[in-house]
């Protein structure tokens, strides 16, 4: 995406072309986040038919502060 933006700068792309890039890059960003979540946290089926999967960072999320013993 950085390289495409550099090309757009060098070629002085107009606002309509830039808006199209922004739209595509936003979607690519969402796909990249999903990819990272699956890679780092894994995915688990939510039922026995394996039609729905869940990705969560629940095991790694911050825990409530534990009381001192």
Residue pairs with C-beta under 8 A, 6 or more apart in sequence:
1 25
1 28
4 21
5 21
8 17
8 18
8 21
13 21
34 55
37 55
37 57
38 55
40 57
41 55
41 56
41 57
41 59
41 60
42 55
43 53
43 54
43 55
44 53
44 54
45 52
45 53
45 54
46 52
46 53
46 54
